[in-house]
Every structure is written in structure tokens, then in C-alpha cells.
């Protein structure tokens, strides 16, 4: 006997909805950060070695 599997309120459906919402939030956050990165890259006129040095200094001694 094979009976069709139907989702119930305690089944995997609510978990899938929660996971989908988390994925959407993560994608939106990544998109926002990517947009900021692209904007900063397009707007800057500093040479790459200056930007790299500034970044490594920032990472080495983050603001307190």
C-alpha cells in the first residue's frame, strides 16, 4: 500500500518556510554589501596598493 505523503502542520513545511526566509535575508544582506563594495570601488581614485595597505592596517588594529 502506497499512500501519498502530505505535509502536516508539524511536518517539514514550516521548517522549509523558515529556511527560505533566512536564505532571502542572507541574499538581501549580501546584495547590500556587494552594492556598497561596488560603489566604493567605482568612486575611489586611490591606487590599489594604498587601498590594500589601508585595509590591512584597519584589520590589524580595529577601532575600539
PDB file of N, H, CA, C and O in Angstrom:
ATOM      1  N   UNK A   1       0.824  -1.182   0.000  1.00  0.00           N
ATOM      2  CA  UNK A   1       0.000   0.000   0.000  1.00  0.00           C
ATOM      3  C   UNK A   1       0.871   1.248   0.000  1.00  0.00           C
ATOM      4  O   UNK A   1       1.726   1.440   0.864  1.00  0.00           O
ATOM      5  N   UNK A   2       0.634   2.053  -0.954  1.00  0.00           N
ATOM      6  H   UNK A   2      -0.062   1.897  -1.656  1.00  0.00           H
ATOM      7  CA  UNK A   2       1.342   3.329  -1.027  1.00  0.00           C
ATOM      8  C   UNK A   2       0.347   4.454  -0.864  1.00  0.00           C
ATOM      9  O   UNK A   2      -0.597   4.585  -1.643  1.00  0.00           O
ATOM     10  N   UNK A   3       0.563   5.256   0.146  1.00  0.00           N
ATOM     11  H   UNK A   3       1.330   5.149   0.779  1.00  0.00           H
ATOM     12  CA  UNK A   3      -0.311   6.409   0.335  1.00  0.00           C
ATOM     13  C   UNK A   3       0.507   7.669   0.073  1.00  0.00           C
ATOM     14  O   UNK A   3       1.689   7.724   0.413  1.00  0.00           O
ATOM     15  N   UNK A   4      -0.110   8.671  -0.522  1.00  0.00           N
ATOM     16  H   UNK A   4      -1.070   8.626  -0.798  1.00  0.00           H
ATOM     17  CA  UNK A   4       0.633   9.897  -0.816  1.00  0.00           C
ATOM     18  C   UNK A   4       1.071  10.598   0.472  1.00  0.00           C
ATOM     19  O   UNK A   4       0.359  10.595   1.476  1.00  0.00           O
ATOM     20  N   UNK A   5       2.247  11.191   0.414  1.00  0.00           N
ATOM     21  H   UNK A   5       2.826  11.193  -0.402  1.00  0.00           H
ATOM     22  CA  UNK A   5       2.747  11.928   1.569  1.00  0.00           C
ATOM     23  C   UNK A   5       2.202  13.351   1.482  1.00  0.00           C
ATOM     24  O   UNK A   5       2.377  14.043   0.479  1.00  0.00           O
ATOM     25  N   UNK A   6       1.553  13.758   2.534  1.00  0.00           N
ATOM     26  H   UNK A   6       1.411  13.196   3.349  1.00  0.00           H
ATOM     27  CA  UNK A   6       1.008  15.118   2.572  1.00  0.00           C
ATOM     28  C   UNK A   6       1.630  15.866   3.745  1.00  0.00           C
ATOM     29  O   UNK A   6       1.765  15.306   4.832  1.00  0.00           O
ATOM     30  N   UNK A   7       2.005  17.108   3.539  1.00  0.00           N
ATOM     31  H   UNK A   7       1.896  17.563   2.655  1.00  0.00           H
ATOM     32  CA  UNK A   7       2.591  17.871   4.648  1.00  0.00           C
ATOM     33  C   UNK A   7       1.554  18.158   5.717  1.00  0.00           C
ATOM     34  O   UNK A   7       0.389  18.415   5.415  1.00  0.00           O
ATOM     35  N   UNK A   8       1.977  18.112   6.945  1.00  0.00           N
ATOM     36  H   UNK A   8       2.923  17.902   7.191  1.00  0.00           H
ATOM     37  CA  UNK A   8       1.103  18.449   8.060  1.00  0.00           C
ATOM     38  C   UNK A   8       1.667  19.685   8.744  1.00  0.00           C
ATOM     39  O   UNK A   8       2.756  20.150   8.408  1.00  0.00           O
ATOM     40  N   UNK A   9       0.930  20.206   9.690  1.00  0.00           N
ATOM     41  H   UNK A   9       0.045  19.828   9.963  1.00  0.00           H
ATOM     42  CA  UNK A   9       1.406  21.403  10.373  1.00  0.00           C
ATOM     43  C   UNK A   9       2.680  21.130  11.168  1.00  0.00           C
ATOM     44  O   UNK A   9       3.452  22.051  11.437  1.00  0.00           O
ATOM     45  N   UNK A  10       2.907  19.869  11.547  1.00  0.00           N
ATOM     46  H   UNK A  10       2.281  19.121  11.329  1.00  0.00           H
ATOM     47  CA  UNK A  10       4.122  19.523  12.284  1.00  0.00           C
ATOM     48  C   UNK A  10       5.195  18.968  11.355  1.00  0.00           C
ATOM     49  O   UNK A  10       6.277  18.597  11.810  1.00  0.00           O
ATOM     50  N   UNK A  11       4.906  18.910  10.074  1.00  0.00           N
ATOM     51  H   UNK A  11       4.027  19.212   9.705  1.00  0.00           H
ATOM     52  CA  UNK A  11       5.832  18.330   9.106  1.00  0.00           C
ATOM     53  C   UNK A  11       6.904  19.299   8.674  1.00  0.00           C
ATOM     54  O   UNK A  11       7.130  20.312   9.337  1.00  0.00           O
ATOM     55  N   UNK A  12       7.560  19.010   7.588  1.00  0.00           N
ATOM     56  H   UNK A  12       7.377  18.187   7.050  1.00  0.00           H
ATOM     57  CA  UNK A  12       8.709  19.795   7.144  1.00  0.00           C
ATOM     58  C   UNK A  12       8.369  21.173   6.565  1.00  0.00           C
ATOM     59  O   UNK A  12       9.267  21.996   6.390  1.00  0.00           O
ATOM     60  N   UNK A  13       7.139  21.432   6.274  1.00  0.00           N
ATOM     61  H   UNK A  13       6.409  20.763   6.416  1.00  0.00           H
ATOM     62  CA  UNK A  13       6.772  22.699   5.630  1.00  0.00           C
ATOM     63  C   UNK A  13       7.144  23.938   6.447  1.00  0.00           C
ATOM     64  O   UNK A  13       7.748  24.850   5.882  1.00  0.00           O
ATOM     65  N   UNK A  14       6.821  24.028   7.744  1.00  0.00           N
ATOM     66  H   UNK A  14       6.330  23.287   8.203  1.00  0.00           H
ATOM     67  CA  UNK A  14       7.215  25.230   8.491  1.00  0.00           C
ATOM     68  C   UNK A  14       8.729  25.423   8.533  1.00  0.00           C
ATOM     69  O   UNK A  14       9.209  26.555   8.461  1.00  0.00           O
ATOM     70  N   UNK A  15       9.477  24.346   8.647  1.00  0.00           N
ATOM     71  H   UNK A  15       9.087  23.426   8.705  1.00  0.00           H
ATOM     72  CA  UNK A  15      10.924  24.432   8.649  1.00  0.00           C
ATOM     73  C   UNK A  15      11.422  24.957   7.304  1.00  0.00           C
ATOM     74  O   UNK A  15      12.340  25.777   7.255  1.00  0.00           O
ATOM     75  N   UNK A  16      10.822  24.488   6.225  1.00  0.00           N
ATOM     76  H   UNK A  16      10.077  23.823   6.265  1.00  0.00           H
ATOM     77  CA  UNK A  16      11.207  24.949   4.893  1.00  0.00           C
ATOM     78  C   UNK A  16      10.918  26.438   4.737  1.00  0.00           C
ATOM     79  O   UNK A  16      11.715  27.165   4.144  1.00  0.00           O
ATOM     80  N   UNK A  17       9.784  26.897   5.264  1.00  0.00           N
ATOM     81  H   UNK A  17       9.136  26.306   5.745  1.00  0.00           H
ATOM     82  CA  UNK A  17       9.443  28.318   5.192  1.00  0.00           C
ATOM     83  C   UNK A  17      10.455  29.160   5.964  1.00  0.00           C
ATOM     84  O   UNK A  17      10.873  30.219   5.497  1.00  0.00           O
ATOM     85  N   UNK A  18      10.846  28.689   7.144  1.00  0.00           N
ATOM     86  H   UNK A  18      10.506  27.828   7.523  1.00  0.00           H
ATOM     87  CA  UNK A  18      11.816  29.416   7.952  1.00  0.00           C
ATOM     88  C   UNK A  18      13.172  29.467   7.241  1.00  0.00           C
ATOM     89  O   UNK A  18      13.824  30.510   7.204  1.00  0.00           O
ATOM     90  N   UNK A  19      13.581  28.335   6.681  1.00  0.00           N
ATOM     91  H   UNK A  19      13.051  27.488   6.712  1.00  0.00           H
ATOM     92  CA  UNK A  19      14.846  28.266   5.965  1.00  0.00           C
ATOM     93  C   UNK A  19      14.820  29.189   4.745  1.00  0.00           C
ATOM     94  O   UNK A  19      15.805  29.871   4.464  1.00  0.00           O
ATOM     95  N   UNK A  20      13.725  29.211   4.039  1.00  0.00           N
ATOM     96  H   UNK A  20      12.925  28.656   4.268  1.00  0.00           H
ATOM     97  CA  UNK A  20      13.592  30.071   2.864  1.00  0.00           C
ATOM     98  C   UNK A  20      13.694  31.541   3.257  1.00  0.00           C
ATOM     99  O   UNK A  20      14.340  32.326   2.564  1.00  0.00           O
ATOM    100  N   UNK A  21      13.065  31.910   4.355  1.00  0.00           N
ATOM    101  H   UNK A  21      12.540  31.272   4.918  1.00  0.00           H
ATOM    102  CA  UNK A  21      13.128  33.291   4.826  1.00  0.00           C
ATOM    103  C   UNK A  21      14.551  33.659   5.227  1.00  0.00           C
ATOM    104  O   UNK A  21      14.998  34.770   4.940  1.00  0.00           O
ATOM    105  N   UNK A  22      15.267  32.762   5.877  1.00  0.00           N
ATOM    106  H   UNK A  22      14.904  31.860   6.110  1.00  0.00           H
ATOM    107  CA  UNK A  22      16.658  33.014   6.251  1.00  0.00           C
ATOM    108  C   UNK A  22      17.528  33.184   5.005  1.00  0.00           C
ATOM    109  O   UNK A  22      18.406  34.046   4.963  1.00  0.00           O
ATOM    110  N   UNK A  23      17.277  32.360   4.000  1.00  0.00           N
ATOM    111  H   UNK A  23      16.564  31.660   4.034  1.00  0.00           H
ATOM    112  CA  UNK A  23      18.040  32.471   2.755  1.00  0.00           C
ATOM    113  C   UNK A  23      17.777  33.807   2.079  1.00  0.00           C
ATOM    114  O   UNK A  23      18.702  34.441   1.571  1.00  0.00           O
ATOM    115  N   UNK A  24      16.538  34.233   2.068  1.00  0.00           N
ATOM    116  H   UNK A  24      15.786  33.718   2.480  1.00  0.00           H
ATOM    117  CA  UNK A  24      16.196  35.521   1.457  1.00  0.00           C
ATOM    118  C   UNK A  24      16.878  36.677   2.187  1.00  0.00           C
ATOM    119  O   UNK A  24      17.399  37.597   1.556  1.00  0.00           O
ATOM    120  N   UNK A  25      16.872  36.623   3.525  1.00  0.00           N
ATOM    121  H   UNK A  25      16.449  35.875   4.037  1.00  0.00           H
ATOM    122  CA  UNK A  25      17.527  37.665   4.308  1.00  0.00           C
ATOM    123  C   UNK A  25      19.030  37.681   4.040  1.00  0.00           C
ATOM    124  O   UNK A  25      19.630  38.747   3.901  1.00  0.00           O
ATOM    125  N   UNK A  26      19.633  36.498   3.967  1.00  0.00           N
ATOM    126  H   UNK A  26      19.145  35.632   4.080  1.00  0.00           H
ATOM    127  CA  UNK A  26      21.069  36.406   3.706  1.00  0.00           C
ATOM    128  C   UNK A  26      21.408  36.942   2.320  1.00  0.00           C
ATOM    129  O   UNK A  26      22.400  37.652   2.155  1.00  0.00           O
ATOM    130  N   UNK A  27      20.607  36.614   1.344  1.00  0.00           N
ATOM    131  H   UNK A  27      19.801  36.037   1.478  1.00  0.00           H
ATOM    132  CA  UNK A  27      20.834  37.090  -0.024  1.00  0.00           C
ATOM    133  C   UNK A  27      20.686  38.610  -0.087  1.00  0.00           C
ATOM    134  O   UNK A  27      21.471  39.288  -0.748  1.00  0.00           O
ATOM    135  N   UNK A  28      19.680  39.136   0.601  1.00  0.00           N
ATOM    136  H   UNK A  28      19.042  38.585   1.138  1.00  0.00           H
ATOM    137  CA  UNK A  28      19.488  40.587   0.619  1.00  0.00           C
ATOM    138  C   UNK A  28      20.669  41.284   1.282  1.00  0.00           C
ATOM    139  O   UNK A  28      21.117  42.328   0.809  1.00  0.00           O
ATOM    140  N   UNK A  29      21.172  40.720   2.365  1.00  0.00           N
ATOM    141  H   UNK A  29      20.808  39.872   2.749  1.00  0.00           H
ATOM    142  CA  UNK A  29      22.321  41.293   3.056  1.00  0.00           C
ATOM    143  C   UNK A  29      23.562  41.253   2.171  1.00  0.00           C
ATOM    144  O   UNK A  29      24.290  42.241   2.071  1.00  0.00           O
ATOM    145  N   UNK A  30      23.798  40.118   1.536  1.00  0.00           N
ATOM    146  H   UNK A  30      23.206  39.316   1.618  1.00  0.00           H
ATOM    147  CA  UNK A  30      24.943  40.014   0.630  1.00  0.00           C
ATOM    148  C   UNK A  30      24.830  40.995  -0.524  1.00  0.00           C
ATOM    149  O   UNK A  30      25.818  41.618  -0.913  1.00  0.00           O
ATOM    150  N   UNK A  31      23.640  41.134  -1.069  1.00  0.00           N
ATOM    151  H   UNK A  31      22.838  40.628  -0.753  1.00  0.00           H
ATOM    152  CA  UNK A  31      23.423  42.079  -2.156  1.00  0.00           C
ATOM    153  C   UNK A  31      23.714  43.507  -1.720  1.00  0.00           C
ATOM    154  O   UNK A  31      24.301  44.290  -2.466  1.00  0.00           O
ATOM    155  N   UNK A  32      23.295  43.835  -0.501  1.00  0.00           N
ATOM    156  H   UNK A  32      22.817  43.199   0.105  1.00  0.00           H
ATOM    157  CA  UNK A  32      23.539  45.181   0.031  1.00  0.00           C
ATOM    158  C   UNK A  32      25.037  45.427   0.176  1.00  0.00           C
ATOM    159  O   UNK A  32      25.539  46.476  -0.229  1.00  0.00           O
ATOM    160  N   UNK A  33      25.750  44.466   0.750  1.00  0.00           N
ATOM    161  H   UNK A  33      25.343  43.614   1.079  1.00  0.00           H
ATOM    162  CA  UNK A  33      27.198  44.619   0.929  1.00  0.00           C
ATOM    163  C   UNK A  33      27.921  44.668  -0.416  1.00  0.00           C
ATOM    164  O   UNK A  33      28.879  45.424  -0.582  1.00  0.00           O
ATOM    165  N   UNK A  34      27.473  43.879  -1.354  1.00  0.00           N
ATOM    166  H   UNK A  34      26.695  43.265  -1.220  1.00  0.00           H
ATOM    167  CA  UNK A  34      28.086  43.904  -2.682  1.00  0.00           C
ATOM    168  C   UNK A  34      27.886  45.265  -3.343  1.00  0.00           C
ATOM    169  O   UNK A  34      28.801  45.801  -3.968  1.00  0.00           O
ATOM    170  N   UNK A  35      26.695  45.812  -3.202  1.00  0.00           N
ATOM    171  H   UNK A  35      25.951  45.376  -2.694  1.00  0.00           H
ATOM    172  CA  UNK A  35      26.418  47.131  -3.770  1.00  0.00           C
ATOM    173  C   UNK A  35      27.326  48.186  -3.145  1.00  0.00           C
ATOM    174  O   UNK A  35      27.857  49.042  -3.854  1.00  0.00           O
ATOM    175  N   UNK A  36      27.510  48.134  -1.824  1.00  0.00           N
ATOM    176  H   UNK A  36      27.079  47.439  -1.248  1.00  0.00           H
ATOM    177  CA  UNK A  36      28.404  49.076  -1.150  1.00  0.00           C
ATOM    178  C   UNK A  36      29.842  48.926  -1.643  1.00  0.00           C
ATOM    179  O   UNK A  36      30.544  49.915  -1.853  1.00  0.00           O
ATOM    180  N   UNK A  37      30.266  47.690  -1.823  1.00  0.00           N
ATOM    181  H   UNK A  37      29.695  46.886  -1.652  1.00  0.00           H
ATOM    182  CA  UNK A  37      31.618  47.436  -2.306  1.00  0.00           C
ATOM    183  C   UNK A  37      31.812  47.976  -3.718  1.00  0.00           C
ATOM    184  O   UNK A  37      32.829  48.603  -4.014  1.00  0.00           O
ATOM    185  N   UNK A  38      30.842  47.733  -4.582  1.00  0.00           N
ATOM    186  H   UNK A  38      30.015  47.223  -4.341  1.00  0.00           H
ATOM    187  CA  UNK A  38      30.926  48.225  -5.958  1.00  0.00           C
ATOM    188  C   UNK A  38      30.934  49.750  -5.971  1.00  0.00           C
ATOM    189  O   UNK A  38      31.733  50.361  -6.682  1.00  0.00           O
ATOM    190  N   UNK A  39      30.053  50.365  -5.194  1.00  0.00           N
ATOM    191  H   UNK A  39      29.404  49.869  -4.616  1.00  0.00           H
ATOM    192  CA  UNK A  39      30.016  51.829  -5.134  1.00  0.00           C
ATOM    193  C   UNK A  39      31.343  52.399  -4.652  1.00  0.00           C
ATOM    194  O   UNK A  39      31.850  53.368  -5.217  1.00  0.00           O
ATOM    195  N   UNK A  40      31.902  51.800  -3.611  1.00  0.00           N
ATOM    196  H   UNK A  40      31.490  51.013  -3.152  1.00  0.00           H
ATOM    197  CA  UNK A  40      33.181  52.288  -3.077  1.00  0.00           C
ATOM    198  C   UNK A  40      34.291  52.097  -4.097  1.00  0.00           C
ATOM    199  O   UNK A  40      35.160  52.958  -4.231  1.00  0.00           O
ATOM    200  N   UNK A  41      34.275  50.998  -4.806  1.00  0.00           N
ATOM    201  H   UNK A  41      33.569  50.299  -4.696  1.00  0.00           H
ATOM    202  CA  UNK A  41      35.306  50.725  -5.801  1.00  0.00           C
ATOM    203  C   UNK A  41      35.218  51.705  -6.959  1.00  0.00           C
ATOM    204  O   UNK A  41      36.243  52.181  -7.448  1.00  0.00           O
ATOM    205  N   UNK A  42      34.036  52.003  -7.391  1.00  0.00           N
ATOM    206  H   UNK A  42      33.204  51.616  -6.994  1.00  0.00           H
ATOM    207  CA  UNK A  42      33.841  52.907  -8.525  1.00  0.00           C
ATOM    208  C   UNK A  42      34.207  54.336  -8.141  1.00  0.00           C
ATOM    209  O   UNK A  42      34.748  55.080  -8.959  1.00  0.00           O
ATOM    210  N   UNK A  43      33.918  54.719  -6.918  1.00  0.00           N
ATOM    211  H   UNK A  43      33.479  54.114  -6.253  1.00  0.00           H
ATOM    212  CA  UNK A  43      34.138  56.110  -6.501  1.00  0.00           C
ATOM    213  C   UNK A  43      35.583  56.436  -6.149  1.00  0.00           C
ATOM    214  O   UNK A  43      35.974  57.602  -6.198  1.00  0.00           O
ATOM    215  N   UNK A  44      36.370  55.453  -5.802  1.00  0.00           N
ATOM    216  H   UNK A  44      36.053  54.505  -5.762  1.00  0.00           H
ATOM    217  CA  UNK A  44      37.721  55.744  -5.341  1.00  0.00           C
ATOM    218  C   UNK A  44      38.681  55.960  -6.502  1.00  0.00           C
ATOM    219  O   UNK A  44      38.540  55.359  -7.566  1.00  0.00           O
ATOM    220  N   UNK A  45      39.659  56.831  -6.275  1.00  0.00           N
ATOM    221  H   UNK A  45      39.773  57.320  -5.410  1.00  0.00           H
ATOM    222  CA  UNK A  45      40.702  57.063  -7.274  1.00  0.00           C
ATOM    223  C   UNK A  45      42.060  56.684  -6.713  1.00  0.00           C
ATOM    224  O   UNK A  45      43.084  56.897  -7.362  1.00  0.00           O
ATOM    225  N   UNK A  46      42.074  56.123  -5.512  1.00  0.00           N
ATOM    226  H   UNK A  46      41.242  55.950  -4.985  1.00  0.00           H
ATOM    227  CA  UNK A  46      43.337  55.728  -4.889  1.00  0.00           C
ATOM    228  C   UNK A  46      43.878  54.477  -5.567  1.00  0.00           C
ATOM    229  O   UNK A  46      43.107  53.615  -5.989  1.00  0.00           O
ATOM    230  N   UNK A  47      45.208  54.373  -5.673  1.00  0.00           N
ATOM    231  H   UNK A  47      45.834  55.073  -5.330  1.00  0.00           H
ATOM    232  CA  UNK A  47      45.813  53.174  -6.249  1.00  0.00           C
ATOM    233  C   UNK A  47      45.522  51.940  -5.369  1.00  0.00           C
ATOM    234  O   UNK A  47      45.278  52.062  -4.169  1.00  0.00           O
ATOM    235  N   UNK A  48      45.554  50.787  -5.980  1.00  0.00           N
ATOM    236  H   UNK A  48      45.752  50.688  -6.955  1.00  0.00           H
ATOM    237  CA  UNK A  48      45.228  49.546  -5.279  1.00  0.00           C
ATOM    238  C   UNK A  48      46.156  49.280  -4.106  1.00  0.00           C
ATOM    239  O   UNK A  48      45.705  48.784  -3.073  1.00  0.00           O
ATOM    240  N   UNK A  49      47.456  49.600  -4.236  1.00  0.00           N
ATOM    241  H   UNK A  49      47.822  50.003  -5.075  1.00  0.00           H
ATOM    242  CA  UNK A  49      48.377  49.321  -3.131  1.00  0.00           C
ATOM    243  C   UNK A  49      48.061  50.182  -1.902  1.00  0.00           C
ATOM    244  O   UNK A  49      48.265  49.739  -0.772  1.00  0.00           O
ATOM    245  N   UNK A  50      47.570  51.396  -2.112  1.00  0.00           N
ATOM    246  H   UNK A  50      47.405  51.756  -3.030  1.00  0.00           H
ATOM    247  CA  UNK A  50      47.166  52.251  -0.991  1.00  0.00           C
ATOM    248  C   UNK A  50      45.931  51.677  -0.318  1.00  0.00           C
ATOM    249  O   UNK A  50      45.852  51.633   0.910  1.00  0.00           O
ATOM    250  N   UNK A  51      44.973  51.239  -1.112  1.00  0.00           N
ATOM    251  H   UNK A  51      45.037  51.275  -2.109  1.00  0.00           H
ATOM    252  CA  UNK A  51      43.760  50.642  -0.547  1.00  0.00           C
ATOM    253  C   UNK A  51      44.090  49.373   0.221  1.00  0.00           C
ATOM    254  O   UNK A  51      43.553  49.147   1.305  1.00  0.00           O
ATOM    255  N   UNK A  52      44.962  48.550  -0.325  1.00  0.00           N
ATOM    256  H   UNK A  52      45.398  48.734  -1.206  1.00  0.00           H
ATOM    257  CA  UNK A  52      45.338  47.301   0.337  1.00  0.00           C
ATOM    258  C   UNK A  52      46.032  47.606   1.664  1.00  0.00           C
ATOM    259  O   UNK A  52      45.748  46.960   2.673  1.00  0.00           O
ATOM    260  N   UNK A  53      46.941  48.585   1.670  1.00  0.00           N
ATOM    261  H   UNK A  53      47.171  49.109   0.850  1.00  0.00           H
ATOM    262  CA  UNK A  53      47.640  48.956   2.896  1.00  0.00           C
ATOM    263  C   UNK A  53      46.654  49.469   3.932  1.00  0.00           C
ATOM    264  O   UNK A  53      46.740  49.102   5.104  1.00  0.00           O
ATOM    265  N   UNK A  54      45.735  50.299   3.521  1.00  0.00           N
ATOM    266  H   UNK A  54      45.665  50.598   2.569  1.00  0.00           H
ATOM    267  CA  UNK A  54      44.728  50.827   4.444  1.00  0.00           C
ATOM    268  C   UNK A  54      43.881  49.710   5.013  1.00  0.00           C
ATOM    269  O   UNK A  54      43.559  49.715   6.201  1.00  0.00           O
ATOM    270  N   UNK A  55      43.522  48.761   4.182  1.00  0.00           N
ATOM    271  H   UNK A  55      43.783  48.758   3.217  1.00  0.00           H
ATOM    272  CA  UNK A  55      42.689  47.646   4.638  1.00  0.00           C
ATOM    273  C   UNK A  55      43.436  46.787   5.651  1.00  0.00           C
ATOM    274  O   UNK A  55      42.873  46.422   6.683  1.00  0.00           O
ATOM    275  N   UNK A  56      44.694  46.460   5.372  1.00  0.00           N
ATOM    276  H   UNK A  56      45.151  46.756   4.533  1.00  0.00           H
ATOM    277  CA  UNK A  56      45.445  45.606   6.294  1.00  0.00           C
ATOM    278  C   UNK A  56      45.690  46.324   7.616  1.00  0.00           C
ATOM    279  O   UNK A  56      45.693  45.684   8.667  1.00  0.00           O
ATOM    280  N   UNK A  57      45.894  47.637   7.588  1.00  0.00           N
ATOM    281  H   UNK A  57      45.892  48.157   6.734  1.00  0.00           H
ATOM    282  CA  UNK A  57      46.045  48.400   8.827  1.00  0.00           C
ATOM    283  C   UNK A  57      44.752  48.403   9.629  1.00  0.00           C
ATOM    284  O   UNK A  57      44.777  48.293  10.855  1.00  0.00           O
ATOM    285  N   UNK A  58      43.650  48.526   8.958  1.00  0.00           N
ATOM    286  H   UNK A  58      43.630  48.616   7.962  1.00  0.00           H
ATOM    287  CA  UNK A  58      42.342  48.527   9.606  1.00  0.00           C
ATOM    288  C   UNK A  58      42.071  47.180  10.267  1.00  0.00           C
ATOM    289  O   UNK A  58      41.568  47.129  11.389  1.00  0.00           O
ATOM    290  N   UNK A  59      42.398  46.107   9.587  1.00  0.00           N
ATOM    291  H   UNK A  59      42.807  46.149   8.675  1.00  0.00           H
ATOM    292  CA  UNK A  59      42.162  44.763  10.127  1.00  0.00           C
ATOM    293  C   UNK A  59      43.117  44.489  11.282  1.00  0.00           C
ATOM    294  O   UNK A  59      42.736  43.861  12.269  1.00  0.00           O
ATOM    295  N   UNK A  60      44.359  44.960  11.161  1.00  0.00           N
ATOM    296  H   UNK A  60      44.668  45.471  10.359  1.00  0.00           H
ATOM    297  CA  UNK A  60      45.347  44.714  12.209  1.00  0.00           C
ATOM    298  C   UNK A  60      45.022  45.467  13.495  1.00  0.00           C
ATOM    299  O   UNK A  60      45.289  44.961  14.585  1.00  0.00           O
ATOM    300  N   UNK A  61      44.464  46.636  13.392  1.00  0.00           N
ATOM    301  H   UNK A  61      44.247  47.047  12.506  1.00  0.00           H
ATOM    302  CA  UNK A  61      44.127  47.412  14.594  1.00  0.00           C
ATOM    303  C   UNK A  61      42.740  48.010  14.438  1.00  0.00           C
ATOM    304  O   UNK A  61      42.605  49.194  14.130  1.00  0.00           O
ATOM    305  N   UNK A  62      41.695  47.191  14.652  1.00  0.00           N
ATOM    306  H   UNK A  62      41.805  46.229  14.903  1.00  0.00           H
ATOM    307  CA  UNK A  62      40.323  47.707  14.518  1.00  0.00           C
ATOM    308  C   UNK A  62      40.031  48.766  15.566  1.00  0.00           C
ATOM    309  O   UNK A  62      40.617  48.746  16.649  1.00  0.00           O
ATOM    310  N   UNK A  63      39.135  49.686  15.258  1.00  0.00           N
ATOM    311  H   UNK A  63      38.658  49.702  14.379  1.00  0.00           H
ATOM    312  CA  UNK A  63      38.795  50.734  16.225  1.00  0.00           C
ATOM    313  C   UNK A  63      38.175  50.138  17.472  1.00  0.00           C
ATOM    314  O   UNK A  63      37.463  49.136  17.399  1.00  0.00           O
ATOM    315  N   UNK A  64      38.440  50.746  18.612  1.00  0.00           N
ATOM    316  H   UNK A  64      39.018  51.560  18.671  1.00  0.00           H
ATOM    317  CA  UNK A  64      37.893  50.202  19.862  1.00  0.00           C
ATOM    318  C   UNK A  64      36.642  50.926  20.291  1.00  0.00           C
ATOM    319  O   UNK A  64      36.058  50.592  21.322  1.00  0.00           O
TER     320      UNK A  64
END
